[in-house]
Amino acid sequence: MTTSSSETSNNVRRGSIACVGLGMTLGSHLTPLARSYIEQADVVFAAVSDSVVEVWLERMHPDVRSLQPYYGDGKPRMKTYQEWVELFMGEVRAGKRVCAVFYGHPGVFAWSPHKVIKVARAEGFEAHMEPGISAEDCLYADLGIDPGRLGCQHFEASQLLFFERRIDPTAYLVLWQVGVVGDWSSKKLQTGSEHRQLLVDLLSNDYPLTHEIIIYRCATLPIDKPQIRRIALHELPHVPLTTAETVILPPAAEMKQNVAMLERLQALEGAEAFT
Ligand SMILES: C[S@@+](CC[C@H](N)C(=O)[O-])C[C@H]1O[C@@H](n2cnc3c(N)ncnc32)[C@H](O)[C@@H]1O
């Protein structure tokens, strides 16, 4: 007799974890595979964008546990994320099939799903990440950007302030978590205009202050429309900005040909290949 992959030979079921993405827009982005992980789990944990989404999840599973109460004002987000990992692993070690549900893609700007998968595998449990439609996917569609045309860099906004990173202004630049930019403590739910001014100062090394940038929020409910605001870079500290918005800087300069490399390619392939 064969045993299913989650059962041991003496029929004691081994725990497992699947981290799945719901996509950004309630209902319409859920893949059949993500739904099946949710429905077949023993317990479902939910880190989603809206309590409406939790109510919708409860129609798919009777035991949906919200992860929202683990956040706290003045509590470092990293502490919350570590607690989530322990919570998931507690159920996995107890032999449960755990499904941890995240909005968007569970592996995009999300620490706990990557961490719990590593921990679970190191302890010999089955662990899987099921992708979802992220804010990144939505912005390509809503803003008509093809990352293959001019290139597209993605940065966590604070990382640009904390570390010396190289920005390429000939490509698109996508900045995540601008609403909490500069929060070294990871305790704040929002940072203010002084923090965003530092970001603008840094970006002004590569972009004119009058450069048009985009503040983008994709639809989270099917009745919503994407919100797209275009402002000048210098206005960024002074406009309202939520933590559910992403900032996009279109290219500010043209790509330059790499003449030396083109000459080497010509030597390899013959000049006629370039005419
Ligand atoms: C913790 S990350 C989560 C990203 C998510 N896992 C995904 O796949 O898109 C939070 C950041 O995602 C972006 N974000 C979240 N909701 C968004 C929305 N509705 N529209 C655009 N960007 C959003 C913002 O940059 C925000 O600071």
The ligand as an SDF file (V2000), in Angstrom:
LIG
                    3D

 27 29  0  0  0  0  0  0  0  0999 V2000
    4.7410   44.2510    2.3570 C   0  0  0  0  0  0  0  0  0  0  0  0
    4.6880   44.6980    0.6730 S   0  0  0  0  0  0  0  0  0  0  0  0
    3.6160   43.4430    0.0620 C   0  0  0  0  0  0  0  0  0  0  0  0
    3.6460   43.2440   -1.4370 C   0  0  0  0  0  0  0  0  0  0  0  0
    2.7730   42.0870   -1.8930 C   0  0  0  0  0  0  0  0  0  0  0  0
    3.2660   40.8460   -1.3390 N   0  0  0  0  0  0  0  0  0  0  0  0
    2.7170   41.9540   -3.4080 C   0  0  0  0  0  0  0  0  0  0  0  0
    2.8430   40.8280   -3.9040 O   0  0  0  0  0  0  0  0  0  0  0  0
    2.5290   42.9570   -4.1070 O   0  0  0  0  0  0  0  0  0  0  0  0
    3.7540   46.1660    0.7850 C   0  0  0  0  0  0  0  0  0  0  0  0
    4.0300   47.0940   -0.3650 C   0  0  0  0  0  0  0  0  0  0  0  0
    3.3890   46.5920   -1.5250 O   0  0  0  0  0  0  0  0  0  0  0  0
    2.9070   47.6610   -2.3000 C   0  0  0  0  0  0  0  0  0  0  0  0
    1.4280   47.5850   -2.3420 N   0  0  0  0  0  0  0  0  0  0  0  0
    0.6140   47.0250   -1.4360 C   0  0  0  0  0  0  0  0  0  0  0  0
   -0.6700   47.1610   -1.8150 N   0  0  0  0  0  0  0  0  0  0  0  0
   -0.6340   47.8260   -2.9830 C   0  0  0  0  0  0  0  0  0  0  0  0
   -1.6370   48.2640   -3.8890 C   0  0  0  0  0  0  0  0  0  0  0  0
   -2.9330   48.0520   -3.6750 N   0  0  0  0  0  0  0  0  0  0  0  0
   -1.2340   48.9180   -5.0190 N   0  0  0  0  0  0  0  0  0  0  0  0
    0.0710   49.1540   -5.2670 C   0  0  0  0  0  0  0  0  0  0  0  0
    1.0430   48.7580   -4.4490 N   0  0  0  0  0  0  0  0  0  0  0  0
    0.7020   48.1030   -3.3310 C   0  0  0  0  0  0  0  0  0  0  0  0
    3.3550   48.9640   -1.6230 C   0  0  0  0  0  0  0  0  0  0  0  0
    4.6180   49.3480   -2.1630 O   0  0  0  0  0  0  0  0  0  0  0  0
    3.4900   48.4940   -0.1970 C   0  0  0  0  0  0  0  0  0  0  0  0
    4.3410   49.3320    0.5350 O   0  0  0  0  0  0  0  0  0  0  0  0
  1  2  1  0
  2  3  1  0
  2 10  1  0
  3  4  1  0
  4  5  1  0
  5  6  1  0
  5  7  1  0
  7  8  2  0
  7  9  1  0
 10 11  1  0
 11 12  1  0
 11 26  1  0
 12 13  1  0
 13 14  1  0
 13 24  1  0
 14 15  1  0
 14 23  1  0
 15 16  2  0
 16 17  1  0
 17 18  1  0
 17 23  2  0
 18 19  1  0
 18 20  2  0
 20 21  1  0
 21 22  2  0
 22 23  1  0
 24 25  1  0
 24 26  1  0
 26 27  1  0
M  CHG  2   2   1   9  -1
M  END
$$$$
